[in-house]
């Protein structure tokens, strides 16, 4: 006889033995009005020799049909493409990258601009290096520049010809540091030595995002994110990562292809008047100094080392004043003084003095070089 009071057993819980596949690499791509060239950028990801990666595209309120172009690639990436649309334009690649870092699922993060490309073995090379050395960060020493760095219009046929864009015959190697690297080597563990190596690099050899590859957990755990700086936002980001990484690898590989174009925010010369240009650049310098100061306050090494703090700021100033030298070398000293005083004083008198003095130091250096060059030409 059936026992009516018998307790009904719950059905066994079925646990899926197939866990969600976590990609080895997440490629973060900030995008703004990239409809005319993002197709080739995505093609360069589809032809990678490894497929264990996802693509996270963060659209910064594009006003063209960039979204539609990216959507057309979804099927080809077979579930490996995330597309995020920001509610408000940020005007900088750094903040969209932050969103990408947070949404990424991969063990490692690689950054690719929406107008550039990767070589065919890029992700395989980068992930292999990171895994072999168990590195928190990997930094490369060079990029490939197309057409010897000559800018082209987005309407130029060569700009969108994938065969030409990936043909090594069109590549020029652009090395970012003075010393050549023949094999992968780890940065010294001593943070002081790391900083000394950083500030001894040439001013324009700052650590561009396109040269770096990071372990995502390392970035998240140390709250390493990009600031809202419109330009040069990768300098403080890379500097903080260098200081905090347990293992930071320098490698000789070249995997990134820069497609120089007219209209690029980061690579175009300014078309605005000199004072507006200088104000924009010095504002960026001011923001950068504040960002570096925040980093110094967070890292105990710098708290009692004003010499190292100053050395880093001087390195940053050298880079920024090299970028702006075309204006301030020609401008009369009194005009530069009035501008700096009006723009930064009295809110930040120390910065105003530093800016003025540094600008004039570099003015004298440039003028001296110009005189030496003229004398050399006249002697021939």
Beta strands, then each sheet from edge to edge (+ up, - down):
strand 1: 25-31
strand 2: 53-59
strand 3: 81-85
strand 4: 108-111
strand 5: 117-118
strand 6: 137-140
strand 7: 142-146
strand 8: 171-175
strand 9: 185-186
strand 10: 212-215
strand 11: 248-251
strand 12: 256-258
sheet 1: 3+ 2+ 1+ 4+ 10- 6+ 11+ 9-
sheet 2: 5+ 12- 7- 8+
end
